[in-house]
Amino acid sequence: MKGPANPNYTRHHPRWHRRRLPIFWWVHKRSYMGFIVRELTSLAVAYVAFLLLVAVWVMGRGEAAREAFVGWLARPAVMGAHLVVVLALVLHALTWFHLAPKAMRLRVGSWRVPAGLVLGLHYAGWVLVSAGVVVLLGVGVGR
């Protein structure tokens, strides 16, 4: 072999210039802030999933464990924290619903379904499923 195929080749690549950004660079632009807040609401979703798993585990541990768990859930600090979690879950759901028309380009034949209709159908489905849960749980019925 006579030499390297590329005479300008060097084994060590020079460092590229990367502008330093502060850790909270996303705070200065509203769209970035909204994205980060929306992503942080997924922590509330993970917390609720974990809480549900703990509740199922506690139910298998007997009546005393269930009473202790329900007592913990009834504490004012826990109820306040769960109010924040519910607000984060609502924000998470709303932002997902508003992303749906952008992600779903529905067509019926040659007609494109308007984004507002897709969004409205998502909200209608949310209301129907919520009403079904209320009916199944019997919330407010005869109590």
C-alpha positions in Angstrom: 0.0 0.0 0.0 1.4 3.3 -1.0 -0.2 5.6 1.6 -3.5 6.7 2.9 -6.3 7.0 0.4 -7.0 10.5 1.7 -3.9 12.5 2.4 -5.9 15.0 4.5 -7.0 12.3 6.9 -6.1 12.7 10.5 -6.7 10.1 13.2 -8.0 12.7 15.6 -11.0 14.8 14.5 -10.8 18.4 15.7 -13.4 19.5 18.3 -16.5 21.2 16.8 -17.5 24.5 18.2 -20.7 24.1 20.2 -22.3 27.1 21.7 -22.7 26.8 25.5 -26.3 26.9 26.6 -27.6 27.5 30.1 -29.4 24.6 31.7 -32.7 26.5 31.6 -32.4 27.6 27.9 -36.0 26.4 27.3 -37.5 28.9 29.7 -37.1 31.9 27.4 -39.4 30.7 24.6 -43.0 29.9 25.2 -43.2 27.0 22.8 -40.2 25.3 24.4 -41.6 25.9 27.8 -44.9 24.3 26.8 -43.1 21.3 25.4 -41.0 20.8 28.6 -44.0 21.2 30.9 -46.0 18.8 28.8 -43.2 16.2 29.0 -43.0 16.7 32.7 -46.7 15.8 33.0 -45.8 12.3 32.0 -44.3 12.0 35.5 -47.8 12.4 36.8 -49.0 9.6 34.5 -46.1 7.4 35.8 -47.0 8.2 39.4 -50.7 7.3 38.9 -49.7 4.0 37.3 -47.4 3.3 40.2 -50.1 4.2 42.7 -52.5 1.9 41.0 -50.0 -1.0 41.2 -49.5 -0.2 44.9 -53.3 -0.1 45.5 -53.7 -3.5 43.9 -50.8 -4.9 46.0 -52.3 -3.4 49.2 -55.7 -5.0 48.4 -54.1 -8.4 48.5 -52.5 -7.7 51.9 -55.8 -7.7 53.9 -58.2 -5.3 55.5 -55.7 -3.7 57.9 -53.3 -2.8 55.0 -56.2 -1.4 53.0 -57.4 0.8 55.9 -53.8 2.1 56.4 -53.5 2.8 52.7 -56.9 4.6 52.6 -55.9 6.5 55.7 -52.7 7.6 54.0 -54.6 8.7 50.9 -57.0 10.7 53.1 -54.3 12.9 54.6 -54.6 16.6 53.6 -51.0 16.8 52.2 -51.6 13.7 50.1 -54.9 15.0 48.9 -53.3 18.3 48.0 -50.5 16.5 46.1 -53.1 14.4 44.3 -55.0 17.6 43.3 -51.8 18.8 41.6 -51.4 15.3 40.0 -55.0 15.5 38.6 -54.3 19.0 37.1 -51.1 17.6 35.5 -53.1 14.7 34.1 -55.8 17.0 32.7 -53.1 19.1 31.0 -51.4 15.9 29.7 -54.7 14.7 28.2 -55.6 18.1 26.7 -52.2 18.5 25.0 -52.5 14.9 23.6 -55.9 15.7 22.2 -54.6 18.8 20.6 -51.7 16.8 19.0 -54.1 14.2 17.6 -55.3 16.3 14.6 -51.7 17.0 13.6 -50.7 13.4 13.8 -53.9 11.9 12.2 -54.5 12.9 8.7 -57.8 11.1 8.1 -59.4 10.8 4.7 -62.8 9.5 3.7 -62.5 8.9 0.0 -60.9 12.1 -1.3 -62.3 14.3 1.5 -59.9 15.2 4.3 -61.5 15.2 7.7 -61.0 18.6 9.3 -58.7 18.9 12.3 -61.5 20.5 14.3 -63.7 17.4 13.8 -61.0 15.0 14.8 -60.4 17.1 18.0 -64.1 17.3 18.7 -64.5 13.5 18.3 -61.6 13.0 20.8 -63.4 15.2 23.3 -66.7 13.5 22.7 -65.0 10.1 23.3 -63.4 11.4 26.5 -66.8 12.6 27.8 -68.5 9.3 26.9 -65.8 7.2 28.5 -65.8 9.4 31.7 -69.6 9.1 31.9 -69.4 5.4 31.5 -66.8 5.2 34.3 -69.1 7.3 36.5 -72.1 5.0 35.8 -70.0 1.8 36.4 -68.7 3.1 39.7 -72.1 4.4 40.7 -70.7 7.7 41.8 -73.5 10.0 43.1 -76.2 7.4 42.5 -78.3 6.8 45.6 -75.6 8.1 48.0 
